[in-house]
Amino acid sequence: MNPIIDVQNLTASFKDKKGKTFIRVVNDVSFQVQEEEIFGLLGPNGAGKSSIIRMICGLLIPKSGGIFIKGISYQKRMESLKYISTVLEGNRNLYWRMTVKENISYFAGNRGIQFKEIKDQADEWLRLFGLEEKKSELVGNLSRGMQQKVAITVALCLNTKVILLDEPTLGLDVKTTNELKKILTKIRNEFKKTIIISTHDMKLVEEICDRVVIIDRGKKIVEDTVEKLMELFQIKTYAMSVKGGEISEKKLNRIVRQFPEFSYDSTSGLYRVDISNTTSFYAFIELLKKEKVYIDSIEPDRLDFEKIFTILCERNQVDAVHVQE
Ligand SMILES: Nc1ncnc2c1ncn2[C@@H]1O[C@H](COP(=O)(O)OP(=O)(O)OP(=O)(O)O)[C@@H](O)[C@H]1O
């Protein structure tokens, strides 16, 4: 199967603060995105995610490496860019003094699409986002979440196969984030779009991405399906309640000293622990016995992607540094 986006040995550099030396902020990164995939570009702050997104959408020129969009090389940029639309971080690709409709019309016009051609479609997307009433509202008067939805609507109205989203959940509340997750999944499933999401929102990746590339300080540290990454680590997470409800602080500290992952979740009132193998599970139970902590109930809990992300980044600490050129 041919990838719709093929990124090969991509490198980008910026001058350092003093403007003297170049620092490589994206270092030999390669990955492929298949059609109709939701693909995550995950990494901590400053990892290089936005720089990669900017290079794919043509806003930043790579120092070296290749980007192929539907097999068309970056060098033939104009031709390849017709396949993608981009939603930049912080809704920077909207004009705040124009209405929702004017924004759609303006950006469609830039691609040679007349508003009347996409009017029905635009109404449909706005309905999906619950924004039909806001069509004539200035974008600057809308909430952050609404603006984000408008930015995605604009991208959808351009009718491209691929949509690049840079930090789509940044600054959104839980409810809007959940709505957005549903809509993005729907866009892929029903409208057969390919979606590339740059984010450090682990939950977003875990819940909606098929595959993910993790970038740390400019370097790719892993590329795999979210499922495989979760399986790769034989860590089991347990949630438990204890007799008497709570463990005293002294005991808790002693347990944490041996099992640093042991923690109390005040929302659920449960204790959580991550155990990596059978031996340590028995050692954990022995320790509780010694501390006279009696388990009331214990159940396997979901291991979240955040944990895996942390482990991968920690493993990468030694060899990943921003390279000076
Ligand atoms: N225009 C620029 N000039 C100089 N340095 C830059 C520029 N843009 C980005 N950088 C640097 O490149 C590195 C990667 O930045 P980038 O924005 O790509 O990371 P990111 O993973 O998207 O981070 P975040 O999650 O914080 O948005 C950072 O060290 C950043 O300071």
The ligand as a Gaussian input file, in Angstrom:
#p B3LYP/6-31G(d) Opt

LIG

0 1
 N       11.129000      30.101000      14.232000
 C       11.946000      29.513000      15.097000
 N       13.151000      30.042000      15.380000
 C       14.013000      29.451000      16.233000
 N       13.750000      28.312000      16.894000
 C       12.556000      27.734000      16.673000
 C       11.586000      28.303000      15.769000
 N       10.484000      27.497000      15.753000
 C       10.756000      26.495000      16.605000
 N       11.981000      26.626000      17.146000
 C       12.631000      25.718000      18.115000
 O       12.560000      24.408000      17.563000
 C       12.330000      23.458000      18.590000
 C       11.122000      22.630000      18.199000
 O        9.962000      23.481000      18.239000
 P        8.518000      22.979000      17.776000
 O        7.588000      24.134000      17.888000
 O        8.627000      22.285000      16.480000
 O        8.224000      21.899000      18.912000
 P        6.827000      21.247000      19.388000
 O        7.112000      19.806000      19.584000
 O        5.749000      21.595000      18.436000
 O        6.621000      21.968000      20.783000
 P        5.257000      22.396000      21.561000
 O        4.575000      21.125000      21.946000
 O        5.783000      23.132000      22.744000
 O        4.455000      23.244000      20.613000
 C       12.160000      24.230000      19.885000
 O       13.387000      24.177000      20.581000
 C       11.845000      25.636000      19.422000
 O       12.343000      26.581000      20.351000

